[in-house]
Each structure stands twice: as C-alpha cells, then as structure tokens.
Amino acid sequence: MEPAEAALFVLAMPAVAGAASPFFVVAAAASAPASVAWRALLGLVYVAVSGAAQVVSMCAVTVFYYKCRLRCKEADSLRNDVPDV
C-alpha cells in the first residue's frame, strides 16, 4: 500500500463512520409519541450505515494485509535470487 492510499484510508474511515451519527442524534432527539415509527426508521438507517462502515473497514484492512504480504514475498524472492559474492 502506498503512503497516499494509507493516508486516504486513515482520513476516510472516520468520515464514513461519522456519517451515521446524525441519524442517531435525530432519532434520540425525537420525543413525540407519534414519532415511534420515525425513530425506528432512523435507528434502522443508523444501523445500516454503521454496518456498511464496518464492512468497508474490514475490506480495506484485508486488502492492506494482502498487499503487504505480497510485497514481503516479492522482497524475499529478490533476496533469494541475488547470488552470494
């Protein structure tokens, strides 16, 4: 993973996770008895957005792991191909 990709991941993940926060705040602030359905809908949206953020995070970490693993294997193969002098 390049440094620019790592920086993008570090900056983007809190933004994606923070996208769910307004739904939770609005759902918690709704206090009228008629707003039970509204609160449930906003709670469902909050759970969906939070879950999506977790999935994106896990996928990004998995890609990072496999790229690092591939880079290490390439470095090991280059070290083993160099003849001893």
C-alpha positions as CSV (number, residue, x, y, z in Angstrom):
1,M,0.0,0.0,0.0
2,E,1.4,3.4,-1.0
3,P,1.6,6.2,1.6
4,A,-1.1,8.1,-0.2
5,E,-3.5,5.1,-0.1
6,A,-2.8,4.7,3.6
7,A,-3.5,8.4,4.3
8,L,-6.7,8.2,2.4
9,F,-7.8,5.2,4.4
10,V,-6.9,6.9,7.7
11,L,-8.8,10.1,6.7
12,A,-11.8,8.4,5.0
13,M,-12.8,5.8,7.6
14,P,-13.7,8.3,10.4
15,A,-15.7,10.3,7.8
16,V,-17.6,7.2,6.8
17,A,-18.2,6.2,10.4
18,G,-19.3,9.7,11.3
19,A,-21.9,9.7,8.5
20,A,-24.1,7.6,10.8
21,S,-24.0,9.9,13.7
22,P,-26.7,12.4,12.5
23,F,-29.2,9.6,12.2
24,F,-28.6,8.6,15.8
25,V,-28.8,12.2,17.1
26,V,-32.1,12.9,15.3
27,A,-33.6,9.6,16.4
28,A,-32.7,10.2,20.0
29,A,-34.0,13.8,19.9
30,A,-37.4,12.9,18.6
31,S,-39.6,12.7,21.7
32,A,-43.2,12.8,20.5
33,P,-45.2,9.6,20.9
34,A,-46.2,9.7,17.3
35,S,-42.6,9.6,16.2
36,V,-42.0,6.0,17.3
37,A,-42.0,4.9,13.7
38,W,-39.8,7.8,12.7
39,R,-37.3,6.9,15.5
40,A,-37.3,3.2,14.4
41,L,-36.7,4.2,10.8
42,L,-33.8,6.4,11.8
43,G,-32.4,3.8,14.1
44,L,-32.5,1.3,11.2
45,V,-30.7,3.7,8.9
46,Y,-28.1,4.3,11.6
47,V,-27.5,0.5,12.0
48,A,-27.3,0.1,8.2
49,V,-24.8,2.9,7.7
50,S,-22.7,1.8,10.7
51,G,-22.7,-1.8,9.4
52,A,-21.6,-0.6,5.9
53,A,-18.8,1.4,7.5
54,Q,-17.6,-1.7,9.3
55,V,-17.7,-3.8,6.1
56,V,-15.7,-1.2,4.2
57,S,-13.2,-1.0,7.0
58,M,-12.7,-4.8,7.1
59,C,-12.4,-5.0,3.3
60,A,-9.8,-2.2,3.3
61,V,-7.8,-3.8,6.1
62,T,-7.9,-7.1,4.3
63,V,-6.6,-5.5,1.0
64,F,-3.9,-3.8,3.0
65,Y,-2.8,-7.1,4.6
66,Y,-2.6,-9.0,1.3
67,K,-0.7,-6.1,-0.4
68,C,1.8,-6.1,2.4
69,R,2.1,-9.9,2.3
70,L,2.7,-9.8,-1.5
71,R,5.3,-7.1,-1.1
72,C,7.1,-9.2,1.6
73,K,7.1,-12.3,-0.7
74,E,8.5,-10.2,-3.6
75,A,11.2,-8.8,-1.3
76,D,12.1,-12.3,-0.1
77,S,12.3,-13.7,-3.6
78,L,14.6,-10.8,-4.7
79,R,16.8,-11.5,-1.7
80,N,17.0,-15.2,-2.6
81,D,17.7,-14.6,-6.3
82,V,20.8,-12.5,-5.6
83,P,24.0,-14.6,-5.8
84,D,26.4,-14.7,-2.9
85,V,29.6,-12.9,-3.7
